[in-house]
Amino acid sequence: MLPGPKQVEDAYLGTDGLLTGDPKSLHPAYIIDSSTCDPGTSRKLALAATNVQLHPDAMSGSLRATPAVIDAPVSGGVPGAQNATLTFMVRQELCKKADCIQDNYNQAVDE
């Protein structure tokens, strides 16, 4: 989670960004953005991801050749993070595709 659009763009689209580095090294099938960003930044990220090829190891079980960008705002702040009670806001069909949201971040998911 990053605090805002500038940090997100630097992390993903900057000189050494995740989406601007060597495409042979890109492993994540999903890029989950849980920062506080405007919709334009999320769209810019999603568009940039369509120009990146996944590493073959990341494609097992996936029909995608590019990473999927999921905009998943979070609520709960520092206390939520400390108590593992953050709430991620994600469309249900995306959440089912990216089980990593539940498996790696939350203890429980309301469906």
Secondary structure, DSSP 8 states (H G I E B T S, - for coil): --SSHHHHHHHHHSTT-TTTS-GGG---SEEEE-S---HHHHHHHHHHHTT----GGGGTT---SS-EEEE--EESHHHHHHTT--EE---HHHHHH-THHHHHT-S----
